[in-house]
Amino acid sequence: MTTMGVLKRTPLLYISHGGPNLLEDTGAPSLFYDRLGQYIKNKVKPTAIVIFSAHCKRVQIQYTVVDASPKPKLIYDFYGFPNRYYEQRWDHQGSPQLASRIVQLLKNANIPAQTTKRGIDHGTWVPLKRAMESTGGLPVVQVSLYQDENVDKYIAVGRALRSLRDENVLLIGSGAAIHNLRDMFSTMGNPVPPSYVTSFDEDLLKSLTKTPKSSVLDELRKLPQHPAFRRCHPTAEHFLPIYIVAGAAHLDMADQSDEIERIMSGTMGTVGWASFRFGGPTF
């Protein structure tokens, strides 16, 4: 691929998404999503967004599910929030045609897949609504995770869909770099995060940005064995989308490999906001 081809390749994003209160937040995460919306609309200018949400998992682990709704319904899959969050609306649309293409690409890679009309959960619509009040006709297609934590299955999904980047489609993994809600309320007001949070946050950054790009996947594969991993992720679904993103990245092409940049950092108790860009224009 030529240098010009590398420049035209869409980026890959792994974002930490937060709950529905993100829609009214005025702190650092909210400011990040303001920038993200401008980045997508003014720098990336994709023709569609394909997003892998931590909240869309399949009990039937034999296949991947792709939402093919022309206008996916919003799923309010959060609990204990004020009523106004369950009344949120968002100007958006899906793409049955793109959903079918995703299914075909997955099947071409021997990954069983099928379409559905499930709707989009808050791991998709909350961060994207915060970034873009309206998608302006830009289709958004949500793809499921598996129920299990076999990271190589997620890497394979990313590789199968890598070619979409050359078609101006933006791929996003939506989760959280650190996601321990069990400990969150007891640590939220503490200005110093628990040591296990700091340890994992630093080693995640090191795995992605301080090692040769050809070693990034191997370093990511090691993270579930990190001493702090289960404290940071009692269940792994918020971390797993990063493997899809990394699988879709070009990390072994010498000077044409995707640059990796941390585009958001910070923690709130035992929730981590680290977000990353793989390739594409600088944030």
C-alpha angles and dihedrals in degrees: 000000000000123000088252088055091053090051092051094049109106118243125248119231133201108191134183104226114190128199130298091280085075085080090069100028118121099188133095097295091054092049089051091055091049087057092043092057091051091046093053096044100039107028109024098031094184125188091223143359124229112193133189110205126201088222096059106079130154123226086198096068093186095087146027119238124216121195110236099179115137087220109012115216117241114250114211096207098164131092140215098022127129115278094251091072090060090053096056118129129193132200101231144123140204132220121231089187094056091044090056091048091052090051090051093049090051092048090049086059091049092254110137111232142160139179126253139173099231099134129231124292129216092271085070109029101038098057094037093047089049089050097040121018086197127020089213092226094316107143119233120201122186121210124196132240124225123256093240131067102235098140094196090064089058093046088052091054090053092049091049091055098039093104090066087074089067089054093058095257116144116221117204131185110204120199136092130281088222122017119172107146091169091070098029101095095047092052104033097099095044111104090208114064120223114277092246090058093051092046095052094040091054094046092048089055091047092050092054105035110018101053132068109278091238088062098047096095092049091049091049091050089058096054097083086063092051110125090239098041098099092045089052094040114025082175118023104218094104092055100042097077089069089069092057090050092047091047090056092049125098102234103153104053101100109228091000095062118120115268113234118217131176104229099178132026139172140088136236107203105301097347117094124204100194110143129179143204121212112197129322126086119341116267 
